[in-house]
Amino acid sequence: MGKYAQTCPIIYGAGTISLLGEEVKKLGCTKVMVVSDENISKLEAYDKGKKSLLDAGLKIVEFTKVLPDPPDYIINEGGEIARNERIDGLVAIGGGSPMDAAKGINVLINNPGSVNQYFGNPFYNPGVPVVMVATTAGTGSESTSVAVITDTVNNVKNSVIVNSTLGILDPETTVTVPPALTAATGMDAFAHAAEAITAKIPNPKSELLAKEAIKKVTANLPLAIADGKDVRARSELLLASNFAGIAFNDALVHLGHAIAHSAGSKFHLTHGVACAFALPEVMKYAAGIDSEKVKIVGEAMGISFSGKESSAETGEIVADAIRNFLKKVNIKSVSILGVSKEDFISITPMVFKDACYNFVPKEITREEAEGILGSIYDNYK
Ligand SMILES: [Fe+2]
């Protein structure tokens, strides 16, 4: 049996943030909480969003305290304010963290207690309409059915199951994203797509969208890094991020994200950077399971295969192409990030405990995991 989801409608294109207020009003909202973080709240995009909401006659309550990898206590604080203020809508303006925070707060609006009670639990009273304005191109959170939240009680990442109502993808809101963050978020989207294609339970819709996401990232990420104001490239990257989000929402991500979450939390690395450096070796691992899927990733990057390659050769060819691309977009290696090989390999037990490890297409032994981590360290310098 196969299954795929249809999540929320998307409005995209330059200047579409100006439609925010009217769109929120159409959803029946009168008083909305605007969820963002300190950095984004100082940007023009945030002011434009706020202006659009106010111009539409909506009342707003601002909550701009969201932290990266949003911790449970921030969600709980936001939820408490949202309940006390009796808001009837939520608007996130920002990257993955504000978007996930808004989704988490939405779980608390019509339910008692803390967000921690609802981790992995789809049975709760539905919240209010939640509209996402994505200001980075990477997470695709506007179109995924979960919000990833840091569970500070157990010191792990956890998630609540919740959808958005509408996403707005305006490339003009992403033109100020600096090159390093553009690269990291773009590679996060690439990793979502590549892991979705090579997933344990592949999905035809995921594959279609993931292929297109990889094509768009390969073609446009170097352009957006070279010229942040390239609105066309920014637009393509927002679509790539969205397509990859829809793709992994069904097919799920696996070993690369289990490694990235573990490395990210142990060494405080940017999520997209950790996803990026893990990916070449993860593609080699995936080629050992189903090399035809890894070929699809390579073909989306523009590689032509003769058809005579062994599985291992396919894996190596695609891994090599990804490594070259990572260099081109200046993704730092584990060693350049100042982590020793020994310390890097020490995350092995964390990889097995990460939720994404449950979705690996094939289980690996501890020795194999150590080997993959060692190769990530040695083969991309
Ligand atoms: Fe990711």
Boltz pocket constraint, residues with backbone or C-beta under 6 A from the ligand:
constraints:
  - pocket:
      binder: B
      contacts: [[A, 138], [A, 139], [A, 188], [A, 192], [A, 257], [A, 271], [A, 275]]
      max_distance: 6.0
